């Protein structure tokens, strides 16, 4: 059951990202994966990256919090 919920979150995040409703970082957060993992998932599904400067800064902020 937990796996199904996780897959649903990933699917929902990918749908929102593909529809330009959320950023890459927000999609990764919704899916519960890293930005890098989300990028890999999108690439495997043939969904073109919409990464922009806001995504860059969001990723930078996350990295700074981790360090």
N, C-alpha and C positions, 0 to 999 in steps of 0.2 A: 504494500500500500504506500509506504514512504517513497519507494522508487517511482511509483506512478505520479505522486504529487510533485516530485522533483522534475520529472519529465514534462509535466504540465507547466511548471514555472518556466522551464527553458523554452518551451514552445510559445508560451505567452510573451516572453521577453523578445524572442525572435520576431514574432508577428508585430509587436510594437515598434521594434527597430526598423523592420522592413517598411513599415508604414510611415516612417519619419516622425513617430510620436514620442520616442525617447532617444537619448544619446547612447552611444556605445557603452559608456560607463554605467549608465542607469540600467541598460539592458543586462549587463553583467551582474549588477547588484540584484536585480529582480530574479535572475536565473540562479544566483548563488554561486557564480563562478568568477574567476579572474577575468580581467579585460582580455588578456592574451588567450585564455580558453574560449571566450566568446568570439574573438576574432577567428580562431580556428574553426569553431562550429559554423560561423557564417560562411567562411570560405568553403568548407565541405558541402554546404547546401547551395553554393553558387550565388550567395547574396552579396552584392557589391558593398564595399565599405563606404560609409558616409561620414567617416571620421573628419572632424574639423578642429579648429583651434580650441573650442570649448572642451572637446574630448581630451585634447592634449593636456590642458591645464587641470582638468578633473583627475586625470591619471597621475599627473605630477603631484597634486595635493595628496592623493592616496599614498603614493610612494614616500612622500615626506613624512606622513603620519606613521608609516611602518618603520622607517629608519629612526 
